Amino acid sequence: MNWKIIVKSMKNKDMQKRVFGVVGLLIIFRFLAHVPIPLANAGNLKEVVESAIKSTDLGGFINLLTGGA
């Protein structure tokens, strides 16, 4: 890894904007990962996921994860 190339590329304004944008999105994602979902019962959600995992229908489990998309 050549640090001179990294330092030189970070002097470019466009590269700075892209790197700080990605870092900012990662920080926001990590913060929001700890925010609980309102009105979601953890017990019911656990039951649904466990029943989907135990079933042999892989397509149904993927459908559960993707929201029916």
N, C-alpha and C positions, 0 to 999 in steps of 0.2 A: 504494500500500500504506500503510495507516494503522497506524503502530506503536502508537498509543494503544489501538486496539481489540485488537491482539495481546497487549499487556501486560495489559490488563483481563481478557481471556479466560484468560490463564495464571494469574490469581489464583484462578480457580475450581478447586477440588480435583479435580473429576471430569475436567476438561479436562487438568489436569496428569497425572493417572493415565493417561489415554489417550495423550497425547503421549509420555510417558516409556516407556510400554509399546511403542509403535511404534518409538521410537528404540532401545530395548533389543532388540527383535526384529531390527532391521536390523543392529545390532552383532553379535549372535549369528550371523546369516546370513553376514555378511562374514567372520567368524572361521572358521566351518565350511566356507566355500568353499575355504579353503586347506588343509584337512585331507585327506590322500590316502585313498582307499578301500583298505582292506586286501584282499589276495588278488586284486586286479584287475590283469591284465597289460595295460599300455598299448598294446602292439603289437596284441594281439588285439582290443581295444576299437576301436582305430583302423580295423582291417580291417573290422569289422562295420559301423561308421558309414559308411565310404567305400563299401562295397558297397551299403548301403541308399540312399545319396545318388545313386549312379550308376544305380540301377535306375529304371525309369520309373514304378514303382508308388508313387504318392504316398500311398496308403492304407497300404501296408506301412511306409513311412518314418514316418508319423504313429503307426502302431501301435508301432514301435520306440521312439519318443520317449515315448509315454504308458504304456508297459509293458503293452500289450494291453488297456487299459481302453477 
